[in-house]
Structure formats: C-alpha cells, structure tokens
Amino acid sequence: MAAQRGGTARRRARSKGNGLTVLLLIVVPMSLLFMPTAVLLAVGLVPTAVAFVIDRDPDKTAPMTVGALNFVGVMVFAIQLWQGRHSLAGVMTLLGDPFTWLGMYGAAAVGWALYYGIPPAVAMWTAMRAETRIARLREHQQDLAEEWGPEVRGEPAGDAPRR
C-alpha cells in the first residue's frame, strides 16, 4: 500500500514537471510571439485567476464558470485587437477604454452571479417540487383513508381520525 502511494506521488510530481516543461517550451515562446494578445489575456483573465485561487472545491467549479464567461468577454476585445493594430500600442488603446474593462470584467461578474445564483435557485425549485409531491400524496392518502378506513394511515381500526 505504501509503495502504491509513493508511486502515485512520483507520478504526480512528474506530471507537474511535464506541465512546467509545456509552459516553458510552448506557452512562453507563443506569448512572446503574440505579445499584445498575451498582455490582453493576462490583464483580462485576472478574475479567472482569482476564482482559481479562492475556490477550495477540488472540482474547481468557480474557475470553470467564471473563466468561461470571462474568456468570452476577453475574446471580444482580442478579436478587435487582431482586426486592428496587433501591437502593444493597440493593447494600450484597448486597455485605456473603460468599456473594455467593463466588457471583460462584466462578463466575469455574470459568471460569478451564475456561480452563486444557480445552486440556491435549483435547491429552491427542488424543495418546492418535493413539497408539492408531499401535498399530493397526503391528498391521495386522505382519499384512500376515506375509502378503505384509517388502517391506510397506519392508525388502528377502532380509532376515529382526528381532524
């Protein structure tokens, strides 16, 4: 058992090393080649990084929810950058516009709203559905008790039902 845990730890350490290798061999040169886009992504995806850092859930659902919408919000301006001047001056022009920040961070805010809003809404809907089902079953039980007697409710046959 201990040997298995050691092997798993080594495999995990190796996979972290592979991630660093990919980062150094692919991501860093690509970000240098596409510097304006990399700068826009780095600045625009800050809410996703924050969500990743503060989310304690092992499934990391907050970064997925916030990150998807944040990425869409950033990509709108990345496409503008690609269609216009793909230079650091073009990025600075985009980042100087408050509507760019509103678009990028507003999309992330919608992601946070979904992350915090959907679970309570689903819980409330499920509880309301369960309450409706319980009320229907009680009505059905009442109908059965009237037709078959109080034994249907688990009451002794001699007792009259209390109302």
Secondary structure, DSSP 8 states (H G I E B T S, - for coil): -HHHHHHHHHHHHHHHHHHHHHIIIIIHHHHHHTHHHHHHHHHHTHHHHHHHHH---TT-HHHHHHHHHHHHHHHHHHHHHHHS--SHHHHHHHHTSHHHHHHHHHHHHHHHHHHHHHHHHHHHHHHHHHHHHHHHHHHHHHHHHHHH-GGGGT--TTS----
